């Protein structure tokens, strides 16, 4: 594998990339919820196109470790947490997370044939990396990271048109044409998916005994105003646990803002954590209030 900053990458075949991504691919396929025959007909041709499109190109650091294809599948799986049960709705939502992550990765990489002035740079949206490599007889590429830039919806929509099979699009159209908009609406970490992932992370922390209300290490407590989380320590716990669940998460510096946007916490009168008196530490500390899915999970676990 090439170094994340720059270097040479020996291109693998689409079949090898599918094999490398076997675990996240099977997980994503299971979470979508299509039957075995329908998944083979509707889902797999699109995933096979995606594998050929990006091959073993690595994920930029902010999207995770390993290949971009694996990171995209993981993002799609995360987006399915808490999604509706109807398989075709889940198909649109999950593929939206995959496509958004692929577009994010492609916006960061410059891919060129080393020492080949006669070969144009791979564009990322005009054709697959596999097709470009075969057309120009390229086996190794030079990769360099570009400045970070969020993908515009048009880039995600363009990829959807290039990467999704006709059968996939026909199935989504048959359910509701509006379902196609789900493919490029928001990022893999958007709203309901992040809220569901955070609630599951909180459940895990409580069930494993890492969070105990009003007992050491004092990450959370409850009073007449509701549940409060010691900040930033409780936030770091949630983010670490959510990452263990396989999610593609916002950067650490954006974590509080993302939790607020997803309706999981409310910091206080302003955008920063409020000062509250900790019942165990017996002094004022920074804290945020639990809300939405996070508050519901805590209330259910510890009524």
Secondary structure, DSSP 8 states (H G I E B T S, - for coil): ---SSEEEEE---HHHHHHHTHHHHHHHHHHHT--HHHIIIIIHHHHHHHHHHHTT-B--GGG-SSBHHHHHHHHHHHHTTT--S-HHHHHHHHHHHHHHHHHHHHTTEEEEETT-TTS--B-SSSS-HHHHHHHTT-SEEEEEE-------HHHHHHHHHHHS-HHHHHHHHHH-GGGGGGGTSS-TT-HHHHHHHHHHHHHHHHHTTS--TTSTT--EEEETTEEEEETTHHHHHHHHHHHHTT-----GGGHHHHHHHTTSEE-SSSSS-EEEEETTTTEEEEEEEE-HHHHHHHHHH--
